[in-house]
Amino acid sequence: KTSLADQVLAPSNDIDETGQLTSSADVQALIPDPTPSLRDLRERFQDDLVCICQRCFRLQQYGQVEQTLRPGWSQHELLTPERFETLLGAIRSTEAVVLCLIDLFDLHGSLLPNLKQIAGNNPIVIAANKFDLLPKDASSVRLTSWIHSEVKSICDLRSPRDNDGSPPPSGPQHRHRDDKDSEAGLLRRANVHLVSCQSGYGMEKLMSSLVAMAQDNGNKVFVMGAANVGKSSFINRLLESGHEGGGDRSGRDGKKKPR
């Protein structure tokens, strides 16, 4: 007589009507290897493999970051503040649009105080993320005005209305003046957008504005912001929705709006 385990593990064509094994099949061969090799695992999960750095691995698995891997704390030449300033210096010398993402619930903590120096003569666009988390009756007009005022104050920027009212210089030497110089240190209120990278609110309007501005500024857009403001969510939302087809039509609550 065969045991119940043998009957379960053996193929159906090796068992007769009485439940007896009809051949000398090796039952052990029917049991899969409980400890597959590393090569077998790689082949099995080849499509799911993601290569991450040591810092991200420790963050995901242990919630810890070694001091030597923390920017600003590490003495490694690639993680020093001077290194990051050097990398950002390329933005100032490149014709582009500078998009700065900020957190509505931590505006002062998520804003880059040296935004003016980073952008140079390039136009600046502010995208205030997580607008969908505010109460439904929150005034977008008053909120936009407040953000515009705070960003100007913290980053030492100005708006077109802040000029002293003196007429622009005239004469042959100023006749061919580069209009892009007037964008240096300037933040227009129309360039402040309330968005939600989670629900897609405001993304279509923001992208339409960025595309139009980029056409006159090297067809490039730099996205920057402090940690956890939603940069990755913004890029993912952009890749998922696309812009050529009309962009995302999500409302503030994440529901699609009709055309």
Phi and psi restraints in degrees (value plus and minus 20) as a CYANA .aco file:
   2 THR   PHI    -115.6   -75.6
   2 THR   PSI     129.2   169.2
   3 SER   PHI     -96.5   -56.5
   3 SER   PSI     145.4   185.4
   4 LEU   PHI     -83.3   -43.3
   4 LEU   PSI     -57.1   -17.1
   5 ALA   PHI     -84.0   -44.0
   5 ALA   PSI     -59.1   -19.1
   6 ASP   PHI     -85.7   -45.7
   6 ASP   PSI     -57.9   -17.9
   7 GLN   PHI     -87.7   -47.7
   7 GLN   PSI     -55.2   -15.2
   8 VAL   PHI     -92.2   -52.2
   8 VAL   PSI     -60.2   -20.2
   9 LEU   PHI    -100.2   -60.2
   9 LEU   PSI     -46.1    -6.1
  10 ALA   PHI     -98.8   -58.8
  10 ALA   PSI     127.4   167.4
  11 PRO   PHI     -82.8   -42.8
  11 PRO   PSI     134.5   174.5
  12 SER   PHI     -84.0   -44.0
  12 SER   PSI     -50.2   -10.2
  13 ASN   PHI     -98.5   -58.5
  13 ASN   PSI     -24.4    15.6
  14 ASP   PHI    -120.2   -80.2
  14 ASP   PSI     -14.3    25.7
  15 ILE   PHI    -143.6  -103.6
  15 ILE   PSI     110.6   150.6
  16 ASP   PHI    -107.4   -67.4
  16 ASP   PSI    -193.7  -153.7
  17 GLU   PHI     -84.6   -44.6
  17 GLU   PSI     -47.2    -7.2
  18 THR   PHI    -107.9   -67.9
  18 THR   PSI     -21.6    18.4
  19 GLY   PHI      69.5   109.5
  19 GLY   PSI      -8.1    31.9
  20 GLN   PHI    -112.3   -72.3
  20 GLN   PSI     129.0   169.0
  21 LEU   PHI     -90.1   -50.1
  21 LEU   PSI     107.6   147.6
  22 THR   PHI    -108.8   -68.8
  22 THR   PSI     -26.4    13.6
  23 SER   PHI    -165.4  -125.4
  23 SER   PSI     150.0   190.0
  24 SER   PHI    -107.5   -67.5
  24 SER   PSI      27.4    67.4
  25 ALA   PHI     -84.5   -44.5
  25 ALA   PSI     120.8   160.8
  26 ASP   PHI    -100.0   -60.0
  26 ASP   PSI      86.7   126.7
  27 VAL   PHI     -83.6   -43.6
  27 VAL   PSI     -55.0   -15.0
  28 GLN   PHI     -82.8   -42.8
  28 GLN   PSI     -51.0   -11.0
  29 ALA   PHI     -88.9   -48.9
  29 ALA   PSI     -39.3     0.7
  30 LEU   PHI    -101.5   -61.5
  30 LEU   PSI     -34.0     6.0
  31 ILE   PHI    -106.8   -66.8
  31 ILE   PSI     104.8   144.8
  32 PRO   PHI     -85.5   -45.5
  32 PRO   PSI     132.7   172.7
  33 ASP   PHI     -84.4   -44.4
  33 ASP   PSI      98.8   138.8
  34 PRO   PHI     -90.9   -50.9
  34 PRO   PSI     -36.9     3.1
  35 THR   PHI    -144.5  -104.5
  35 THR   PSI      59.9    99.9
  36 PRO   PHI     -84.9   -44.9
  36 PRO   PSI     132.5   172.5
  37 SER   PHI     -92.8   -52.8
  37 SER   PSI     143.5   183.5
  38 LEU   PHI     -81.2   -41.2
  38 LEU   PSI     -54.2   -14.2
  39 ARG   PHI     -85.8   -45.8
  39 ARG   PSI     -60.7   -20.7
  40 ASP   PHI     -83.4   -43.4
  40 ASP   PSI     -60.8   -20.8
  41 LEU   PHI     -84.2   -44.2
  41 LEU   PSI     -60.1   -20.1
  42 ARG   PHI     -83.8   -43.8
  42 ARG   PSI     -61.7   -21.7
  43 GLU   PHI     -88.0   -48.0
  43 GLU   PSI     -55.3   -15.3
  44 ARG   PHI     -91.0   -51.0
  44 ARG   PSI     -58.0   -18.0
  45 PHE   PHI    -134.7   -94.7
  45 PHE   PSI      11.5    51.5
  46 GLN   PHI     -79.4   -39.4
  46 GLN   PSI     -59.3   -19.3
  47 ASP   PHI     -94.2   -54.2
  47 ASP   PSI     -38.8     1.2
  48 ASP   PHI    -119.0   -79.0
  48 ASP   PSI     -21.7    18.3
  49 LEU   PHI     -92.5   -52.5
  49 LEU   PSI     112.4   152.4
  50 VAL   PHI    -150.0  -110.0
  50 VAL   PSI     106.7   146.7
  51 CYS   PHI    -108.5   -68.5
  51 CYS   PSI     101.9   141.9
  52 ILE   PHI    -145.6  -105.6
  52 ILE   PSI     138.7   178.7
  53 CYS   PHI     -99.2   -59.2
  53 CYS   PSI     150.4   190.4
  54 GLN   PHI     -83.9   -43.9
  54 GLN   PSI     -57.5   -17.5
  55 ARG   PHI     -83.8   -43.8
  55 ARG   PSI     -66.1   -26.1
  56 CYS   PHI     -87.2   -47.2
  56 CYS   PSI     -55.4   -15.4
  57 PHE   PHI     -83.1   -43.1
  57 PHE   PSI     -66.0   -26.0
  58 ARG   PHI     -88.5   -48.5
  58 ARG   PSI     -52.0   -12.0
  59 LEU   PHI     -86.6   -46.6
  59 LEU   PSI     -62.7   -22.7
  60 GLN   PHI     -91.5   -51.5
  60 GLN   PSI     -61.9   -21.9
  61 GLN   PHI    -108.9   -68.9
  61 GLN   PSI     -54.8   -14.8
  62 TYR   PHI    -143.4  -103.4
  62 TYR   PSI     -30.4     9.6
  63 GLY   PHI      46.1    86.1
  63 GLY   PSI      10.3    50.3
  64 GLN   PHI    -150.1  -110.1
  64 GLN   PSI     132.1   172.1
  65 VAL   PHI    -155.8  -115.8
  65 VAL   PSI     104.9   144.9
  66 GLU   PHI     -87.0   -47.0
  66 GLU   PSI     129.4   169.4
  67 GLN   PHI     -78.3   -38.3
  67 GLN   PSI     -55.0   -15.0
  68 THR   PHI     -91.3   -51.3
  68 THR   PSI     -30.3     9.7
  69 LEU   PHI    -131.6   -91.6
  69 LEU   PSI      -9.5    30.5
  70 ARG   PHI    -120.1   -80.1
  70 ARG   PSI      98.8   138.8
  71 PRO   PHI     -78.8   -38.8
  71 PRO   PSI     114.3   154.3
  72 GLY   PHI      72.0   112.0
  72 GLY   PSI     -41.2    -1.2
  73 TRP   PHI    -128.4   -88.4
  73 TRP   PSI     -47.6    -7.6
  74 SER   PHI    -102.5   -62.5
  74 SER   PSI     131.7   171.7
  75 GLN   PHI    -113.6   -73.6
  75 GLN   PSI     -18.1    21.9
  76 HIS   PHI     -85.8   -45.8
  76 HIS   PSI     119.2   159.2
  77 GLU   PHI     -83.5   -43.5
  77 GLU   PSI     -44.4    -4.4
  78 LEU   PHI    -107.2   -67.2
  78 LEU   PSI     -26.8    13.2
  79 LEU   PHI    -139.2   -99.2
  79 LEU   PSI      -7.0    33.0
  80 THR   PHI    -104.2   -64.2
  80 THR   PSI     133.4   173.4
  81 PRO   PHI     -77.5   -37.5
  81 PRO   PSI     -54.5   -14.5
  82 GLU   PHI     -83.9   -43.9
  82 GLU   PSI     -56.1   -16.1
  83 ARG   PHI     -85.4   -45.4
  83 ARG   PSI     -62.9   -22.9
  84 PHE   PHI     -87.5   -47.5
  84 PHE   PSI     -56.9   -16.9
  85 GLU   PHI     -84.4   -44.4
  85 GLU   PSI     -56.4   -16.4
  86 THR   PHI     -85.2   -45.2
  86 THR   PSI     -61.8   -21.8
  87 LEU   PHI     -83.7   -43.7
  87 LEU   PSI     -61.7   -21.7
  88 LEU   PHI     -92.2   -52.2
  88 LEU   PSI     -40.6    -0.6
  89 GLY   PHI     -82.6   -42.6
  89 GLY   PSI     -45.2    -5.2
  90 ALA   PHI     -86.3   -46.3
  90 ALA   PSI     -46.8    -6.8
  91 ILE   PHI     -86.8   -46.8
  91 ILE   PSI     -61.3   -21.3
  92 ARG   PHI     -82.4   -42.4
  92 ARG   PSI     -52.1   -12.1
  93 SER   PHI    -115.4   -75.4
  93 SER   PSI     -14.9    25.1
  94 THR   PHI    -133.4   -93.4
  94 THR   PSI     114.6   154.6
  95 GLU   PHI     -94.3   -54.3
  95 GLU   PSI      93.5   133.5
  96 ALA   PHI    -185.7  -145.7
  96 ALA   PSI     157.8   197.8
  97 VAL   PHI    -124.1   -84.1
  97 VAL   PSI     113.8   153.8
  98 VAL   PHI    -123.9   -83.9
  98 VAL   PSI      94.3   134.3
  99 LEU   PHI    -123.1   -83.1
  99 LEU   PSI     100.1   140.1
 100 CYS   PHI    -131.0   -91.0
 100 CYS   PSI      98.2   138.2
 101 LEU   PHI    -109.5   -69.5
 101 LEU   PSI     114.8   154.8
 102 ILE   PHI    -150.1  -110.1
 102 ILE   PSI     141.3   181.3
 103 ASP   PHI    -118.9   -78.9
 103 ASP   PSI     101.2   141.2
 104 LEU   PHI     -80.2   -40.2
 104 LEU   PSI     -49.1    -9.1
 105 PHE   PHI    -111.2   -71.2
 105 PHE   PSI     -20.2    19.8
 106 ASP   PHI    -171.2  -131.2
 106 ASP   PSI      37.4    77.4
 107 LEU   PHI     -79.8   -39.8
 107 LEU   PSI     -70.0   -30.0
 108 HIS   PHI     -88.5   -48.5
 108 HIS   PSI     -52.8   -12.8
 109 GLY   PHI     -99.4   -59.4
 109 GLY   PSI     -45.6    -5.6
 110 SER   PHI    -118.2   -78.2
 110 SER   PSI     -26.7    13.3
 111 LEU   PHI    -103.2   -63.2
 111 LEU   PSI     123.3   163.3
 112 LEU   PHI    -111.0   -71.0
 112 LEU   PSI      90.0   130.0
 113 PRO   PHI     -81.5   -41.5
 113 PRO   PSI     -49.4    -9.4
 114 ASN   PHI    -115.4   -75.4
 114 ASN   PSI       7.4    47.4
 115 LEU   PHI     -79.3   -39.3
 115 LEU   PSI     -57.0   -17.0
 116 LYS   PHI     -82.0   -42.0
 116 LYS   PSI     -63.8   -23.8
 117 GLN   PHI     -90.2   -50.2
 117 GLN   PSI     -54.7   -14.7
 118 ILE   PHI     -88.3   -48.3
 118 ILE   PSI     -63.6   -23.6
 119 ALA   PHI     -94.7   -54.7
 119 ALA   PSI     -53.0   -13.0
 120 GLY   PHI      45.5    85.5
 120 GLY   PSI    -147.8  -107.8
 121 ASN   PHI    -107.7   -67.7
 121 ASN   PSI     -18.9    21.1
 122 ASN   PHI     -98.8   -58.8
 122 ASN   PSI     126.7   166.7
 123 PRO   PHI     -87.1   -47.1
 123 PRO   PSI     124.6   164.6
 124 ILE   PHI    -129.9   -89.9
 124 ILE   PSI     115.2   155.2
 125 VAL   PHI    -144.1  -104.1
 125 VAL   PSI     112.6   152.6
 126 ILE   PHI    -128.0   -88.0
 126 ILE   PSI     108.3   148.3
 127 ALA   PHI    -137.6   -97.6
 127 ALA   PSI      89.5   129.5
 128 ALA   PHI    -108.3   -68.3
 128 ALA   PSI      89.8   129.8
 129 ASN   PHI    -106.9   -66.9
 129 ASN   PSI     143.3   183.3
 130 LYS   PHI      53.0    93.0
 130 LYS   PSI       9.9    49.9
 131 PHE   PHI     -85.0   -45.0
 131 PHE   PSI     -46.2    -6.2
 132 ASP   PHI     -88.8   -48.8
 132 ASP   PSI     -34.6     5.4
 133 LEU   PHI    -106.4   -66.4
 133 LEU   PSI     -27.6    12.4
 134 LEU   PHI    -101.0   -61.0
 134 LEU   PSI     140.6   180.6
 135 PRO   PHI     -77.8   -37.8
 135 PRO   PSI     131.7   171.7
 136 LYS   PHI     -81.9   -41.9
 136 LYS   PSI     -49.2    -9.2
 137 ASP   PHI    -112.3   -72.3
 137 ASP   PSI      -8.2    31.8
 138 ALA   PHI     -85.5   -45.5
 138 ALA   PSI     114.6   154.6
 139 SER   PHI    -100.6   -60.6
 139 SER   PSI      94.1   134.1
 140 SER   PHI     -88.3   -48.3
 140 SER   PSI     -50.7   -10.7
 141 VAL   PHI     -87.3   -47.3
 141 VAL   PSI     -68.6   -28.6
 142 ARG   PHI     -87.1   -47.1
 142 ARG   PSI     -57.1   -17.1
 143 LEU   PHI     -86.1   -46.1
 143 LEU   PSI     -61.3   -21.3
 144 THR   PHI     -83.5   -43.5
 144 THR   PSI     -62.1   -22.1
 145 SER   PHI     -84.0   -44.0
 145 SER   PSI     -60.1   -20.1
 146 TRP   PHI     -85.5   -45.5
 146 TRP   PSI     -63.9   -23.9
 147 ILE   PHI     -82.7   -42.7
 147 ILE   PSI     -63.3   -23.3
 148 HIS   PHI     -78.6   -38.6
 148 HIS   PSI     -64.4   -24.4
 149 SER   PHI     -87.5   -47.5
 149 SER   PSI     -63.1   -23.1
 150 GLU   PHI     -87.1   -47.1
 150 GLU   PSI     -63.0   -23.0
 151 VAL   PHI     -83.5   -43.5
 151 VAL   PSI     -61.8   -21.8
 152 LYS   PHI     -80.7   -40.7
 152 LYS   PSI     -62.8   -22.8
 153 SER   PHI     -88.1   -48.1
 153 SER   PSI     -64.0   -24.0
 154 ILE   PHI     -94.5   -54.5
 154 ILE   PSI     -59.1   -19.1
 155 CYS   PHI    -117.2   -77.2
 155 CYS   PSI     -13.9    26.1
 156 ASP   PHI      37.9    77.9
 156 ASP   PSI      26.2    66.2
 157 LEU   PHI    -124.8   -84.8
 157 LEU   PSI     153.3   193.3
 158 ARG   PHI    -158.9  -118.9
 158 ARG   PSI     145.2   185.2
 159 SER   PHI    -132.3   -92.3
 159 SER   PSI     145.4   185.4
 160 PRO   PHI     -77.2   -37.2
 160 PRO   PSI     -49.0    -9.0
 161 ARG   PHI     -97.5   -57.5
 161 ARG   PSI     -31.3     8.7
 162 ASP   PHI    -102.2   -62.2
 162 ASP   PSI     -23.2    16.8
 163 ASN   PHI     -85.2   -45.2
 163 ASN   PSI     137.2   177.2
 164 ASP   PHI     -96.9   -56.9
 164 ASP   PSI     -21.8    18.2
 165 GLY   PHI      66.9   106.9
 165 GLY   PSI     -20.5    19.5
 166 SER   PHI     -92.4   -52.4
 166 SER   PSI     124.2   164.2
 167 PRO   PHI     -86.4   -46.4
 167 PRO   PSI     130.1   170.1
 168 PRO   PHI     -84.4   -44.4
 168 PRO   PSI     130.5   170.5
 169 PRO   PHI     -82.1   -42.1
 169 PRO   PSI     124.8   164.8
 170 SER   PHI    -142.3  -102.3
 170 SER   PSI     149.9   189.9
 171 GLY   PHI     100.4   140.4
 171 GLY   PSI     145.2   185.2
 172 PRO   PHI     -79.7   -39.7
 172 PRO   PSI     -55.2   -15.2
 173 GLN   PHI     -90.3   -50.3
 173 GLN   PSI     -36.8     3.2
 174 HIS   PHI    -130.6   -90.6
 174 HIS   PSI     -16.8    23.2
 175 ARG   PHI     -88.4   -48.4
 175 ARG   PSI     -54.1   -14.1
 176 HIS   PHI    -127.7   -87.7
 176 HIS   PSI      16.1    56.1
 177 ARG   PHI     -85.1   -45.1
 177 ARG   PSI     120.6   160.6
 178 ASP   PHI     -95.5   -55.5
 178 ASP   PSI     101.6   141.6
 179 ASP   PHI     -85.2   -45.2
 179 ASP   PSI     -43.2    -3.2
 180 LYS   PHI     -88.6   -48.6
 180 LYS   PSI     -42.1    -2.1
 181 ASP   PHI     -83.9   -43.9
 181 ASP   PSI     -45.5    -5.5
 182 SER   PHI     -92.8   -52.8
 182 SER   PSI     -33.3     6.7
 183 GLU   PHI    -104.4   -64.4
 183 GLU   PSI     -30.7     9.3
 184 ALA   PHI     -85.1   -45.1
 184 ALA   PSI     102.8   142.8
 185 GLY   PHI      50.4    90.4
 185 GLY   PSI      -0.2    39.8
 186 LEU   PHI    -132.2   -92.2
 186 LEU   PSI     116.4   156.4
 187 LEU   PHI    -150.6  -110.6
 187 LEU   PSI      90.0   130.0
 188 ARG   PHI    -101.7   -61.7
 188 ARG   PSI     123.5   163.5
 189 ARG   PHI     -83.4   -43.4
 189 ARG   PSI     -51.4   -11.4
 190 ALA   PHI     -86.8   -46.8
 190 ALA   PSI     -35.4     4.6
 191 ASN   PHI    -113.4   -73.4
 191 ASN   PSI      -9.9    30.1
 192 VAL   PHI    -122.9   -82.9
 192 VAL   PSI      99.9   139.9
 193 HIS   PHI    -141.2  -101.2
 193 HIS   PSI     119.7   159.7
 194 LEU   PHI    -117.8   -77.8
 194 LEU   PSI     101.2   141.2
 195 VAL   PHI    -156.4  -116.4
 195 VAL   PSI     148.2   188.2
 196 SER   PHI    -157.5  -117.5
 196 SER   PSI      90.0   130.0
 197 CYS   PHI     -89.7   -49.7
 197 CYS   PSI     -37.8     2.2
 198 GLN   PHI    -100.7   -60.7
 198 GLN   PSI     -70.8   -30.8
 199 SER   PHI    -113.1   -73.1
 199 SER   PSI     -38.4     1.6
 200 GLY   PHI      74.0   114.0
 200 GLY   PSI     -17.3    22.7
 201 TYR   PHI     -81.9   -41.9
 201 TYR   PSI     113.0   153.0
 202 GLY   PHI      56.6    96.6
 202 GLY   PSI     -22.6    17.4
 203 MET   PHI     -90.5   -50.5
 203 MET   PSI     -57.9   -17.9
 204 GLU   PHI     -84.1   -44.1
 204 GLU   PSI     -64.3   -24.3
 205 LYS   PHI     -84.9   -44.9
 205 LYS   PSI     -61.3   -21.3
 206 LEU   PHI     -83.0   -43.0
 206 LEU   PSI     -66.7   -26.7
 207 MET   PHI     -87.2   -47.2
 207 MET   PSI     -56.8   -16.8
 208 SER   PHI     -82.1   -42.1
 208 SER   PSI     -60.8   -20.8
 209 SER   PHI     -87.0   -47.0
 209 SER   PSI     -62.2   -22.2
 210 LEU   PHI     -84.9   -44.9
 210 LEU   PSI     -62.3   -22.3
 211 VAL   PHI     -83.4   -43.4
 211 VAL   PSI     -63.3   -23.3
 212 ALA   PHI     -84.6   -44.6
 212 ALA   PSI     -61.0   -21.0
 213 MET   PHI     -91.2   -51.2
 213 MET   PSI     -55.7   -15.7
 214 ALA   PHI     -86.9   -46.9
 214 ALA   PSI     -48.1    -8.1
 215 GLN   PHI     -81.9   -41.9
 215 GLN   PSI     -47.9    -7.9
 216 ASP   PHI    -122.3   -82.3
 216 ASP   PSI     -14.2    25.8
 217 ASN   PHI    -157.7  -117.7
 217 ASN   PSI      37.0    77.0
 218 GLY   PHI      53.7    93.7
 218 GLY   PSI     -13.6    26.4
 219 ASN   PHI      35.8    75.8
 219 ASN   PSI      16.4    56.4
 220 LYS   PHI    -151.7  -111.7
 220 LYS   PSI     125.4   165.4
 221 VAL   PHI    -153.6  -113.6
 221 VAL   PSI     102.9   142.9
 222 PHE   PHI    -117.8   -77.8
 222 PHE   PSI     106.5   146.5
 223 VAL   PHI    -124.4   -84.4
 223 VAL   PSI     104.7   144.7
 224 MET   PHI    -161.3  -121.3
 224 MET   PSI     147.6   187.6
 225 GLY   PHI     143.6   183.6
 225 GLY   PSI     143.7   183.7
 226 ALA   PHI     -90.3   -50.3
 226 ALA   PSI     155.4   195.4
 227 ALA   PHI     -86.2   -46.2
 227 ALA   PSI     120.2   160.2
 228 ASN   PHI      48.0    88.0
 228 ASN   PSI       3.8    43.8
 229 VAL   PHI    -109.4   -69.4
 229 VAL   PSI     -34.0     6.0
 230 GLY   PHI      93.9   133.9
 230 GLY   PSI       3.5    43.5
 231 LYS   PHI     -83.5   -43.5
 231 LYS   PSI     -66.6   -26.6
 232 SER   PHI     -85.3   -45.3
 232 SER   PSI     -60.7   -20.7
 233 SER   PHI     -83.6   -43.6
 233 SER   PSI     -56.7   -16.7
 234 PHE   PHI     -84.2   -44.2
 234 PHE   PSI     -66.8   -26.8
 235 ILE   PHI     -85.1   -45.1
 235 ILE   PSI     -62.0   -22.0
 236 ASN   PHI     -83.8   -43.8
 236 ASN   PSI     -62.0   -22.0
 237 ARG   PHI     -82.7   -42.7
 237 ARG   PSI     -59.7   -19.7
 238 LEU   PHI     -84.7   -44.7
 238 LEU   PSI     -62.6   -22.6
 239 LEU   PHI     -90.0   -50.0
 239 LEU   PSI     -56.2   -16.2
 240 GLU   PHI     -92.2   -52.2
 240 GLU   PSI     -63.3   -23.3
 241 SER   PHI    -106.0   -66.0
 241 SER   PSI     -57.0   -17.0
 242 GLY   PHI      52.9    92.9
 242 GLY   PSI     145.4   185.4
 243 HIS   PHI    -141.6  -101.6
 243 HIS   PSI     -46.7    -6.7
 244 GLU   PHI     -85.1   -45.1
 244 GLU   PSI     -48.7    -8.7
 245 GLY   PHI    -107.3   -67.3
 245 GLY   PSI      -8.0    32.0
 246 GLY   PHI      90.8   130.8
 246 GLY   PSI     -27.3    12.7
 247 GLY   PHI      57.9    97.9
 247 GLY   PSI    -196.3  -156.3
 248 ASP   PHI    -104.9   -64.9
 248 ASP   PSI     112.5   152.5
 249 ARG   PHI    -125.8   -85.8
 249 ARG   PSI       8.6    48.6
 250 SER   PHI     -91.6   -51.6
 250 SER   PSI     123.1   163.1
 251 GLY   PHI    -105.8   -65.8
 251 GLY   PSI    -193.2  -153.2
 252 ARG   PHI     -83.7   -43.7
 252 ARG   PSI     -49.9    -9.9
 253 ASP   PHI    -114.2   -74.2
 253 ASP   PSI     -11.2    28.8
 254 GLY   PHI      70.1   110.1
 254 GLY   PSI     -24.5    15.5
 255 LYS   PHI    -106.9   -66.9
 255 LYS   PSI     127.3   167.3
 256 LYS   PHI     -91.7   -51.7
 256 LYS   PSI     119.2   159.2
 257 LYS   PHI    -115.3   -75.3
 257 LYS   PSI     125.3   165.3
 258 PRO   PHI     -91.0   -51.0
 258 PRO   PSI     135.1   175.1
